[in-house]
């Protein structure tokens, strides 16, 4: 790829340009330009092994828009904690939320240095609201909550966004503890939003692709069953239609996407 389309490395960045990374490969699948040649190579190989991966990426992004629109609108949520932000593209959480509720406050969390270099693109906000970026690891929910508390009021409802992030916490017990800590930190009336890849829902072809990913890219990824993903939301109230393919969540009035092997759910803390 040409130099002007490659992400610019800043002094001191922890960027390993020779190793494919999820944030950059995902950007490639979404048609962005913020990735390296190695990300294109791995992304193309996975596409050849699992042709619907591009549909998964687009469906996940569309789900984010519908979920945030529901939360900022019908649910009345004004605070969003988006963990595992990834590289900014169109229709980011703050754009969707503040279009509905200009006073919405959003904190993005990621620890990828490429994302950090592009954080300025995220740090825009309506005059009434706020947008902030936190450089933190999803494995450390206490640090995330502490940092986000400078922008968000954890005495008021918060929507915790976990889109395509728990699949990078390979140990299920650890992933569950992360969700539990985040749920403990938010009050009644808050929400948890998640997406997660699965080998169910027609995703069998993804198994070989995930194996290839884990051998050639970072961070390692795992798929989970519907029962395993549902367990992350134990004690919460699932918003209809519950845990479904993310392409089929609340698509009323919009074109329903293809059935993709990526679960999506929104759940409320009672």
N, C-alpha and C positions, 0 to 999 in steps of 0.2 A: 504494500500500500504506500501511497505517497506520504511524505513527511507532514504535509499540511493537514492530512486527515487523521494522523496518529495523535493520541493523547500526549500532551506536553509534560515531560517529567520535570519536577521542580527539585531544587537542591535539597537533599536530606530525605527525599521520599523513599518509602520502603517498597518500591515497585520492582517486581521481578518480571521484566519484560519478556523473559525467555520461557516463562511458565504461564499457561493459560489460566485465567481467573474468572470465576463465575460472573462477577459484575460486568466484566468486559465482554465475555462470550454472550451473556444475556443481551447486552447492548447490540451485539452483532446480529443476533436473532431478531431483534426488534427493528433492524434496519438502520441503527445508529452508526456513528463514525468514531466513537471513543473506544477503540480497541487496537490491539497489535496484530501483526501477521500471525503469530502463534495462536491467538484467539480465533481468528478466521479459520485456521487450519483445523483446530480441534472442533470448532463449531460446525464446520462443513462435514467433518468425518462423522460427528454425532448425527447430523441431519441425514447423512446417507444411511446410517444404521437405524435411525428412528425418525422418519420423514415428518411426523406430525409435531416435532419439537417446536417449530416456529408457531404453529397454531396454539400450542400450550403457552408460549410466551405472550402471544397477543391476547389469549383468553384471560390469562392471569392479570394483565394490565387492564383489560376491560372490566374485570371483576372489581378491581380496586376502585374504578370510577363509580360503578353502581353501588358498592358498599359504602364508600365515603359519601356519596350523594344521599343515600338512605340515612346515614348517621347524622349528617349535618342538617338534613331536612326533617323527615318524619320523627327521628329519634331525638332531635334537638341537641346533639353533642356539639360542643364548642372547643374541645381539646383533643388533639391527636398525637400519639406517640408512635411514630413509624420506624420500626426497628428492622435493619437490613434494607435500607433505602435503595441501594444500588445507584447506578448512574442516572442522572436526571434525563427524562425524555418528555414527551408531551403528556399533559393531564396528570401532573404530579399531585400528591395528596393535598398540598396547600392550595393549588389552583382549583381543584374540584370543591374543596371545603369552603374556601372563601368566596367562590362564585355563589354558593348557596347562603353562606353566613359570613359576611365580611369581617366579623369580629372573631373568627375562629383562630386558635393558636395551635401551631404545629411544631413539634420537635422531631427532626430526622436523626436517626442513629445509624452509623456505619463505622467500620474501622479499616476500610480499604483505602489506601492512599490515593488511588485514582479518583475515588468518589470525593475525597477531601479536596483534591485540586479543582474539582468541579462544584464544590459546595456553594460558591458564589452564585451559581445559576439557581440554586435552591433558595438562597437567602433573600428572597423577595417576598413582599407581603402587602396586603391592603393596609391602609393607614389605621384601620380600626383593630386589626389583628396583629399577629406576630408569627415569625418563622425563625427557627434556630436549628443549628446543626451540632450534634454531639459526636465526637470521635470516641467511640466506646465499642466493646466487644459484646455480642449477644450472650456470650457465656457468663457475663458478669452483670446480672440484672440489678444488683444493688447499686453499682456504679452508674448504670443507666438512669435509674430513678433519681439518684442524688443529683446528677448533672441536669436532668430534665426539669427538676423542681425549680430551677431558676426561671423557667418560662411557663411551666404548667403548675396549676394548683391541684395537688392530689387530694384535696378535700372536696373537690367537685368532680363530676364524671369525666372520665378520659376513655378514649377509644385506643386500645393498643393494637397496632397493626403488625402482624407477623406473617407477611406474605413471602412464601418461598424461602424461609429462613430456618425453621426447625428441622428441615431435611438436611441441613449442614451440621446439625448436632447429632452425630451418629448414635451416641448412647441414648436410648429412649428414656432411661431413668433421669439422666441429666437434662434432657429436653423437657421432661415433665416438671422437674424442679424449677426450671427457668420460668415456665408458664405459671406455676404456682406462686412463685415469688412476685411476679408481675401482677397477678390477680390479687394477691394480698395487699399490694401497694395502692390499688385503686378502690374507690368507694362503690357502694351500691348504686346501680344505674349506669355503671360503666360497661364497656363492651370489649370483647376480644375478637379480632378478625384474623383469620388465617387461611393460607393455601398450602397445599402439601402434595408432592407427587406420589403416585401409587402405581402398582403393577396391576391393580384392578381397573375397572372401567376401560378395558381394551388397551392397557398400557404394557402388555407383555413384552413388546418389542423394545421397551425402554431398559430392560434388564441388562442386555449386552452393552447398550450405550452408556449406562451408569458405570458398568465395570470399566469400560474404556476411559470414561471421565476420571475415575478414581486412580487409574494408572498413569494419566497424562495431564491432569489439571488439579487445581486446588480451589476451595477446600473440598474434602471428600463429601460425598452425598449418599443418602439412603432413601429408599422408598418405604412407605408404611401402608398398612391396610386401613380400611375405613374404621375398624374397631380401634386400632391404635391411635388414629388421629382423633377420633371421638373422645378417647380417654383424656386427651389434653384439655378438653372442655368440660370434664366432670364437675358438677356443682354449678354449672352455668346454664342459662336458658337459651336453647338454640332458637334463633329467629327463622321463621319459615322461609324457604322450604327445607331447612336443616342442612346436613352435610351432603353435598351433591357435587357433581363435576362443576368446577368454577364457571364454566361456560354456560351452565344452566341455572345459575343463581339469580333469581329475580330479573328475568329477561323480558317480563311483560312489557309490551309496547316497543320492544327493540327486537332486532333480528337475533334469534337464538343461534349461538355458535355451534360448532361441531362438538360432539361429546369428547372431551379431552381427559387424559389420565392425570388430572390435577384436581384434588378435592378443594372445595371452598366452603367456608362457613362464617357466620357472624353469630356471636353468642353474648347474652347480657348477664351481668352479675346481679343477682337478685338482692 
